[in-house]
Amino acid sequence: YYAVNTGRRRGVFETWEECKDQVYQFKGAKYRKFDNSYDAHVYAYGRLGAAVDFCSSLPAYAQPKTFAIYTDGASRGNQNQDRAIAGYGVFFGDGDKRNVAEPLIGSSQTNQRAELTAIDVALKTIIRRTDYDCRYVIRTDSQYAIDCLTKWNTNWERKGWLNEQGQAVANQDIIRRTLRNLNTINEVYRSKGWLPIAFEKVEAHSGDHGNNMADRLANFGCDQ
């Protein structure tokens, strides 16, 4: 992991090329390589002052309990969009009233839109309930959704939401809305001295209980 504390964009990146884009020829750039995501986030966002030398002058904040939210999307018959149906699921925990199983709204019934919508609904639930007593991690089996929200979005924003081919980015309505909600929550976390919401990739159908339940909820959504 490559952490950028001072550069064109602060954050944690998985490749040197992504990191280089933020620090090359940037005056006063501060960046380091880490073996784990947690330490990289601490360095990038300048919290937990004792963790890294440069932020020793900052107050050290206790990190809150962290809980996982599992999200998933499902789509059936998506080879033919005229007949496709999609749904999404959000799993907070067994018997939790915040759990969601809903059909995807709109004419484009794709798995990717369902995956993104599930994450957006999870974030909206946190905001609506002002649920800021703990920090959340979003766990999903969609690498596409994670990359949209943590990796590709920077270039898309810079290019006016056009992809490398100069075409409009697919699903940008959901992506941009989700990014706004993500920023809203992270601003609150930041004011508390917490690390931002993290995204973790879960292997689908690997026996992970949370992922299995989110998958079941997403399929319930398809059935509605």
Beta strands, then each sheet from edge to edge (+ up, - down):
strand 1: 2-6
strand 2: 11-13
strand 3: 30-33
strand 4: 66-76
strand 5: 85-91
strand 6: 100-103
strand 7: 135-140
strand 8: 198-201
sheet 1: 2+ 1- 3+
sheet 2: 6+ 5- 4+ 7+ 8+
end
